[in-house]
Amino acid sequence: MKVGDIVNFVSNSWVTDRIYQNPGVVHKLHQYRGYNSKEEVKATVLWSNGLLTQEHSCYLEVISESR
């Protein structure tokens, strides 16, 4: 995943009750050390309804890669 990619928010978990207006565009990527010192990625996404949110990459499905 990289800046400019078009993504959908995808989750089958009842814990994640977020509903976004798919698709969205990756605006910024944030790398950090998560639990167990594992490197993880969050993305700031601009959704098609104008909402800007920060999401874990595991909930984002790339549907079109930027060039």
ABEGO torsion letter per residue (X at the ends): XBBGBBBBBBBABAABABBBBOBBBBABBBBBBBBGGBBBBBBBBBBAAGBBBBBBAAABBBABBBX
